């Protein structure tokens, strides 16, 4: 399988280890320009993370500005022709599954089958409290929500009865354009996340490096549900994630910025190592940008110097 390349959209989420000062002044045309450029030069996916609220005690580490992922995805899908849009990562228990399934199906239809769904179960307990979602039950909630969404997307007469959601005797249209439904990628490093990923379409670990990856992938492939798969399976690993811990605190007293490989060959070699380990999609850190123009130049640099080596 060829390596897929994703990129983010600057300005919509001002995460301190990654964001630059110029991003806070971006406007609608700037967002569209970035999306169109990524589309035109050959990136496969635009990834959009999300938090609904940020607890005060986390603002210094995470920033306060986080956009609503599905809104951003719809906006940039309308500005592009080919590139997929991905909710990477949204916390699934924050979203009612019937409403979310409707939003994703609608987006998939309007975009011509370009919606992807990357979900996690979340970690910020106070964010759950604000939204009235039981933090201690978030894994069970996520599993049930995923099952309900698949039922809505694939059944002509959807019916579901669980602890957190139930429906029957309803019509649910439109169905997604992509069959059987948009890919569901599961984020997280726990054994529960691996079991969840094995039942769906892919895995997106958080802060797992190449040294740890083989053991975690072996653990994933041991899951009974993985052996029963018939659809392709994605393994999504950023080439250089932010250098932070699980609580978003920068490592070694630094700023937490991802390390940028200085030469194109270094990047190609590093991506090649990920591919050998079984990774199917990655995100290459762009050269440090002091402006929107330099960010666009970075997209062109990856498209011209790195992506062709994997096509």
Secondary structure, DSSP 8 states (H G I E B T S, - for coil): ---EEEEE-TTSB--TTT--GGGGG--HHHHHHHHHHHHHHT--EEE----S---GGGHHHH-S-B--HHHHHHHHHTT-SS-EEEEEEEEGGGS-HHHHHHHHHHHHHHTTS-EEEEEE----HHHHHHHT--GGGHHHHHHHHHHHHHHHHH-TT--EE-SS-EE-S-------SSSS-S-EEEE-SSHHHHHHHHTSSEEE-SS--HHHHHHHHHHHHTSHHHHT--S--EEB--SS--SB-TTS-BGGGS-------SSHHHHHHHHHHHHHHT--EEE------SSHHHHHHHHHHHHHHTGGGG-
